[in-house]
Amino acid sequence: MADPNGGPLRTAVIIGSTRDGRFGPVVAEWIAGHITERADLTAEVIDLVETPLPTVFPAFGQALADEAAAQLEAVSPRLARADAFVIVTPEYNHSFPAPLKNAIDWHNEQWHAKPVGFVSYGGLSGGLRAVEQLRVVLAELHAVTIRNTVSFHNYGEVFGADGKPTDPGSEAAAKAMLDQLTWWAHALRAARHTRPYSA
Ligand SMILES: Cc1cc2nc3c(=O)[nH]c(=O)nc-3n(C[C@H](O)[C@H](O)[C@H](O)COP(=O)(O)O)c2cc1C
């Protein structure tokens, strides 16, 4: 088991959108930049376009087909080794995109006793309804969702050509969310080490 005090906290940044022409990677790159600037965090971006997951689940007790197993193998170990997650999500019909739910559902213990922060974007709502629905789903998976979020309302108007938000308040929001994520990630990594989480 990893040393609870050893090394930076591995943070998986998951891009929730797989849409052609999506905006998600711009947001993900921005928050990943903030993560890598911090001495106590590292960032690994998980893009569900680069590593798509199967959408048909096997019957209970049935082994995965080879192709599905290979697709899972490209994602699952990366979630398993993460100490923390940041989910970057748009809002689709007042919720979050189906490929993100699929990625969540393929996994279970990979989420246990780990913190999850959110960066959301959308129209007037800024993706906040997607985030609130994610909290409910992730609670079922024994994850700890972070109170503060970063949200971009009318996202098309608040990012500059350099791929960064124009409002300095976004930087402060990112710092607050990542400070809380870091606290929880340290606390939960140490706790998992001391007493393995039993679901
Ligand atoms: C299927 C679909 C449903 C959407 N529903 C909402 C919505 O409920 N609320 C909202 O603010 N924006 C909604 N939008 C607009 C998205 O927030 C916007 O298109 C955003 O760019 C999507 O993220 P993406 O570009 O990374 O895919 C929707 C977009 C799509 C494609």
The ligand as an SDF file (V2000), in Angstrom:
LIG
                    3D

 31 33  0  0  0  0  0  0  0  0999 V2000
  -27.7770   17.2070  -25.5270 C   0  0  0  0  0  0  0  0  0  0  0  0
  -27.4930   18.5690  -24.9630 C   0  0  0  0  0  0  0  0  0  0  0  0
  -28.2660   19.0460  -23.9320 C   0  0  0  0  0  0  0  0  0  0  0  0
  -27.9820   20.2970  -23.3480 C   0  0  0  0  0  0  0  0  0  0  0  0
  -28.7000   20.7090  -22.2590 N   0  0  0  0  0  0  0  0  0  0  0  0
  -28.3240   21.8240  -21.6050 C   0  0  0  0  0  0  0  0  0  0  0  0
  -28.9460   22.1700  -20.3820 C   0  0  0  0  0  0  0  0  0  0  0  0
  -29.8240   21.5110  -19.8960 O   0  0  0  0  0  0  0  0  0  0  0  0
  -28.5190   23.2860  -19.7490 N   0  0  0  0  0  0  0  0  0  0  0  0
  -27.5170   24.0680  -20.2500 C   0  0  0  0  0  0  0  0  0  0  0  0
  -27.1570   25.0550  -19.6330 O   0  0  0  0  0  0  0  0  0  0  0  0
  -26.9040   23.7670  -21.4180 N   0  0  0  0  0  0  0  0  0  0  0  0
  -27.2920   22.6660  -22.0930 C   0  0  0  0  0  0  0  0  0  0  0  0
  -26.6730   22.3110  -23.2610 N   0  0  0  0  0  0  0  0  0  0  0  0
  -25.6560   23.2000  -23.7820 C   0  0  0  0  0  0  0  0  0  0  0  0
  -24.2870   22.7400  -23.3230 C   0  0  0  0  0  0  0  0  0  0  0  0
  -24.0360   23.1870  -22.0270 O   0  0  0  0  0  0  0  0  0  0  0  0
  -23.2260   23.2830  -24.2820 C   0  0  0  0  0  0  0  0  0  0  0  0
  -23.5720   22.8700  -25.5890 O   0  0  0  0  0  0  0  0  0  0  0  0
  -21.8430   22.8240  -23.9760 C   0  0  0  0  0  0  0  0  0  0  0  0
  -20.9810   23.2730  -24.9790 O   0  0  0  0  0  0  0  0  0  0  0  0
  -21.7360   21.3170  -23.9300 C   0  0  0  0  0  0  0  0  0  0  0  0
  -20.4480   20.9170  -23.5240 O   0  0  0  0  0  0  0  0  0  0  0  0
  -19.4300   20.2780  -24.5680 P   0  0  0  0  0  0  0  0  0  0  0  0
  -19.2100   21.3300  -25.6290 O   0  0  0  0  0  0  0  0  0  0  0  0
  -18.1590   20.0130  -23.7960 O   0  0  0  0  0  0  0  0  0  0  0  0
  -20.0540   19.0490  -25.0920 O   0  0  0  0  0  0  0  0  0  0  0  0
  -26.9360   21.0880  -23.8630 C   0  0  0  0  0  0  0  0  0  0  0  0
  -26.1830   20.5950  -24.9250 C   0  0  0  0  0  0  0  0  0  0  0  0
  -26.4400   19.3520  -25.4790 C   0  0  0  0  0  0  0  0  0  0  0  0
  -25.5650   18.8210  -26.5750 C   0  0  0  0  0  0  0  0  0  0  0  0
  1  2  1  0
  2  3  1  0
  2 30  2  0
  3  4  2  0
  4  5  1  0
  4 28  1  0
  5  6  2  0
  6  7  1  0
  6 13  1  0
  7  8  2  0
  7  9  1  0
  9 10  1  0
 10 11  2  0
 10 12  1  0
 12 13  2  0
 13 14  1  0
 14 15  1  0
 14 28  1  0
 15 16  1  0
 16 17  1  0
 16 18  1  0
 18 19  1  0
 18 20  1  0
 20 21  1  0
 20 22  1  0
 22 23  1  0
 23 24  1  0
 24 25  2  0
 24 26  1  0
 24 27  1  0
 28 29  2  0
 29 30  1  0
 30 31  1  0
M  END
$$$$
